Amino acid sequence: MSKFNRREFFQVSTIGGLALSLPLNLKAGGPKNKKEKLDPYFSSVGRFSHSFLRKIANKYGSPTYIYDWDLIKTRYLEFSDGFKKHYPKVKVHYAYKANTNLNIVSYLTSLGAGAECISIGEMSFALKAGQTGKNIIFTSNSKSEEELGFAIKNNILINIDSLSGLENLEKVLKKVKSKSRVCFRINPDVETSSTHKHISTGHKFTKFGLMYLNGDIYKAAKRAIENNLISFEGIHSHIGSQILESKPFEKNANILCSIALEIKRKFGHEISFINMGGGLGIPYRDNQARFSPERLASIVCPIIKKSFSKFKNLPEVWLEPGRYLVAEAGVLLSRVNSVKMTDITNFINVDTGFNHLARPIMYEAYHRVRILNGKSKTKKFQVAGNICETGDMLTKDRLLPKPEVGDILALLDSGAYGFTMASEYNSFYLPAEVAIKGKSDYLIRKREDFDDLLRNQKIQKSLI
Ligand SMILES: Cc1ncc(COP(=O)(O)O)c(C=O)c1O
């Protein structure tokens, strides 16, 4: 044991908000012999060895996203069980925007998750993954008539974002002579200091939600209650993403509860759920502490229980985690194309870039990086993508071993907002996706080729 780092042999599990160390069950990705080191930071359970990941990269090519199936399950159960310990009626809706591979969304459906969707595409993925409309939420600040029609037809819950959006829905309902289930997204004016400004969604200057401050939420609630084509079921707020502090969640819970109580006082209407949104962050950095779902539950659930003690029924608590369920399960494997050492800085040039992992350029996001060559750290390097833009840097200065051309470089925690944000910019092909479950690896999306780039283009001879 002395040769190995303690974390290589212990899986961190969170029970009751406390991080516990459990013996790690070494599976497919485990070391073949004791001399080969497991990288303790591959994911928070350190399941894959370098040689295993090299094998996967050689088998499927590069760049390739891989997903640890067992970790997706662990994170889902951590979320739903963590909340169920603190509240009797809980529903977890997976936020599809984090990753829509059909295998992932179908797996989460089988584990019991519902779906939070933003577009007809995402709603269609949810239906294909075995969801019924009853378990799908359609949330968007800008819904077209076509999208509303699709949601109505499939009995999907429509999350209304503005008074104008409510009017549009009323018109469509009249036109199609149908009813619809509705909830309201609220802008609670809650600031989040721990997250990037582009993913802070709950303060008053964002485009999201009916304002709590100016009372728009009550105007909307009154209209919905008076409209017999609308069944007004609940309220919602999503205050941002990658949040690792308790105060904003606590403030949001208090505001949602006070709104629900005011709706009951003003109109005598009792809602059946409070949707707290997603947003729980993950530890992207080596020394960042985990904020467990159970800790979140221990903060928000007592607020809801206390507020609703005089209601006939306690409302259900709904959650919409995306990142927390899939981010840590994902690793983007790429290959080193060249290594450029200069007097000013050192670059590792890889065969992927912001076209496949946009988070660094979009949110200045930090992803841990490992070079799978078994050497120890030597120099500061920047990992540069292959896109023809100066901004295409996947990391700033990092202490890394000097790679050889052809070495595999792994970008960790890339399972959420990785592939779903990928594009075909510079006409690079979208990467393959591979699932690792138990001892087996499965191709769950083949790498694109030139035919995929051409797929929807039409050659018009008269233009050429
Ligand atoms: C309405 C809504 N719900 C849930 C989520 C999921 O957030 P996260 O992945 O941070 O949990 C998002 C993300 O942007 C969102 O916009």
The ligand as an SDF file (V2000), in Angstrom:
LIG
                    3D

 16 16  0  0  0  0  0  0  0  0999 V2000
  -33.9770   25.6800  -16.2130 C   0  0  0  0  0  0  0  0  0  0  0  0
  -32.7520   24.8850  -15.9140 C   0  0  0  0  0  0  0  0  0  0  0  0
  -32.8510   23.8230  -15.1030 N   0  0  0  0  0  0  0  0  0  0  0  0
  -31.7730   23.0590  -14.8120 C   0  0  0  0  0  0  0  0  0  0  0  0
  -30.5270   23.3470  -15.3330 C   0  0  0  0  0  0  0  0  0  0  0  0
  -29.3730   22.4530  -14.9880 C   0  0  0  0  0  0  0  0  0  0  0  0
  -28.3730   23.1230  -14.3240 O   0  0  0  0  0  0  0  0  0  0  0  0
  -27.1090   22.3230  -13.7620 P   0  0  0  0  0  0  0  0  0  0  0  0
  -26.5380   21.5570  -14.8870 O   0  0  0  0  0  0  0  0  0  0  0  0
  -26.2090   23.3740  -13.2640 O   0  0  0  0  0  0  0  0  0  0  0  0
  -27.6120   21.4420  -12.6720 O   0  0  0  0  0  0  0  0  0  0  0  0
  -30.3810   24.4590  -16.1770 C   0  0  0  0  0  0  0  0  0  0  0  0
  -29.0610   24.7980  -16.7220 C   0  0  0  0  0  0  0  0  0  0  0  0
  -28.8050   25.7820  -17.3230 O   0  0  0  0  0  0  0  0  0  0  0  0
  -31.5250   25.2420  -16.4780 C   0  0  0  0  0  0  0  0  0  0  0  0
  -31.4320   26.3000  -17.2980 O   0  0  0  0  0  0  0  0  0  0  0  0
  1  2  1  0
  2  3  1  0
  2 15  2  0
  3  4  2  0
  4  5  1  0
  5  6  1  0
  5 12  2  0
  6  7  1  0
  7  8  1  0
  8  9  2  0
  8 10  1  0
  8 11  1  0
 12 13  1  0
 12 15  1  0
 13 14  2  0
 15 16  1  0
M  END
$$$$
